[in-house]
Amino acid sequence: MADKKFDIIVYGATGFTGRLVAEYLHSRYGNGDQVTWAMGARSLTKLESVRDEIGLPSSTPLVVADSNDTASMQALVDSTKVVITTVGPYQIYGSELVGLCANSGTDYVDLCGESVWMRHMIDAHEDAAKKSGARIVFSCGFDSIPSDLGIFRLQQLAKEKTGSTCKHISCRVRAMKGTFSGGTAASLTESVKAAKSDPEVFKLAINPYSLVPGFEGVKQPDGDKVVYSEELKSWVAPFVMAAINTRNVHRSNALLGHSYGEDFTYDEMMLTGDGETGEAIAKHVATSNPMAGPDAPKPGEGPSKEERESGFYDIMYIGDTVDGSKMVLAVKGDRDPGYGSTSKMISESAICLFKDANDTPGGIWTTAPALGDKLITRLEENAGLSFVLES
């Protein structure tokens, strides 16, 4: 890919999250020294306006491409090593771009949480990606980097300590401040709509192994009920991101040769506190949907800079080891999950692909097997994340 004009094109750079990605790349890497990157969208006028609004230099390259115009999308793909796309819902706007990258040998990262669409892309384009050398990496934001890389790191540490990986890991969200992105909310709405209209889509949507074609694993834990944890002295409620995070973790396990075990089990829930108050919060969480209704975030909208910078998340992963002990790994982020942290994670994923992961072959990947320790290092050094063994 030495003849590519750009290292990265941010497609969807005029959207709320795309703008944050562009701002991060400029502030962290400049343009043309460490990384050469461009802003991409369908309107030159809007690209120019957004570039000026967010204070980027007038020399920032702009690439016009419309998802309804195959020729312009092919030109975009041909001009870059990696495409970052923030244009969702991906099941509506993303399929052609994945296909073009897979056929052209261009690397690709996105923020997708749409498991059924991801499975359709695996079925349709994985062979082409393997042949061309394109590395297609889904879910490079809050869904599902903390879980995917958190499990990856905890399993490494468990093997070092006990000689074996954990057969079961529980994710528990201890604290989180911030909102989910409007794109995530729109993607969830489209996914629910598709599942209701097609029995085959519904069957895939509820399958914890939907991203592992041909594999039928053991029954997974039920994370949909409100329960009390004596161990943690807290009520525990369903976590809205579990539906995508768990599926990506199981795909990572498969792509790593089932290094976590073919009988590996994993669940995700959130802590809501002790006593009657904790129970009431847990029941509210279980019966409400923060990504639906009139107050749900809208695509193109998002929190203020102050809200993004005051946000954070603190998630622990509790592993049951073969010697009967427990290991706890904490993954923390220093910005709100849906925007501030996500924009940094996807940027570093793209840079990791072309700078650090030259030994990763073509195919459709999750972050752990494609980028692993290299991405963890980048996230800790640059993006405000930490992966710390607590016990």
Secondary structure by P-SEA (a helix, b strand, c coil): cccccccccccccccaaaaaaaaaaaacccccccbbbbbbcccaaaaaaaaaaaccccccbbbbbbcccaaaaaaaaaaccbbbbcccccccccaaaaaaaaaaccccccccccaaaaaaaaaccaaaaaaabbbbbcccccccaaaaaaaaaaaaaaaaaccccccbbbbbbccccccccaaaaaaaaaaaaaaaacaaaaaaaaccccccccccccccccccbbbbbccccbbbbbbcccccaaaaaaaaaaaacccccccbbbbbbbbccccaaaaaaaaaaaccccccccccccccccccaaaaaacbbbbbbbbbccccbbbbbbbbbccccccaaaaaaaaaaaaaaccccccccccccccccccaaaaaaaaaaccbbbbbbcc
